[in-house]
Amino acid sequence: MKGKSPVADALVVASGRSQRHVGAMADHLLRALKEAGYGKCRVEGMPHADWVLIDTGDVIVHLFRPEVRAFYNIEKIWSVETGGHRAAN
């Protein structure tokens, strides 16, 4: 995303198998980020752990349950159009 959006330089999208798995992934990542000196991360969605967003500033991490990831289809938002086709407004 670097050079494409002022929101972040990179976007990471991953899935866990369940709410417990997504929450554990988020906890592990937050601990690792804190140990690496990125302790001021913003976190959304931890109580339910269907979709957890971790914003480190330069990198945004989305952790989903598979059903939630399929429903929101976040990859489509950031996909690049190919073949010269543009979506109609």
N, C-alpha and C positions, 0 to 999 in steps of 0.2 A: 504494500500500500504506500510505501515511501514514494513521494512525488506525485501520488494520485489523490491523496486525501490528507487534510490537515488533522484528522482525527487521531491517527497513530501511524507508526512506521510499519507495523506488522500485525496481523490478525491470526490467531490460532484457534481452530475449531476442533473439538474432540468430543467423543461420546463415552459415557459410562453405561454399565448394564442396568443400573437401578439408582434410586435416589441415594441410597447408602453409598454406592460406588462413586457417584458424582461428588457427593459431599466429602468422601475420603480423598478423592483426587484433588479437590479444591484445597482441603486442609494440608495435604502433603505439598502442593505447589506453593501455598502461602508460607509454610514453614521454610521451604527452600529459598523463596524470594527474600524472606526476612534475613536468613543467614547470609545471603549474598549482598545484603545492604539495601534491598528494595522494600523496606518495612512500611512505607506509606501507600500501599496499594489500596485502591477502592474496590469494594466487593459488594455485589448485589446477588440476591437469590439464595443465600446460604440456608435460611430456615427450611425451605421446601426442597432445595437441591434438585429441582426439575431442570433448571437452567441457571447456572452460576456464571456470572461475568466478573472477571478480575481485570482491572485496569491498572497497569503499571506505569502508565504515561506514554511510553513509546510502543508498548505491546499490549494488545487487548486479547484476553483469553476467554473463550466461550466454552463451557463444559455443559453438555446436554445429556438427558436421557434420550435414547433413540427415537421414541415417539414424538418427543418435543422437538428434536432436531428436524425430523421429517416434516412436522407441522409448520415450523417457521421457515424452513428452507433458506437459512441465512447465507449459504454459499451463493445462491442466485443473486442476492443483493449486490455482492461484490464481484460477480463474474464479468468477464470481458466479452463484449459482443464480437462475433467473428463473421467474416464473409460480407462485411459492408451493410448488414441489415441493422436497422434501428427500430426500436419499439415505438409504436404510435402513441402520442400523448393523448 
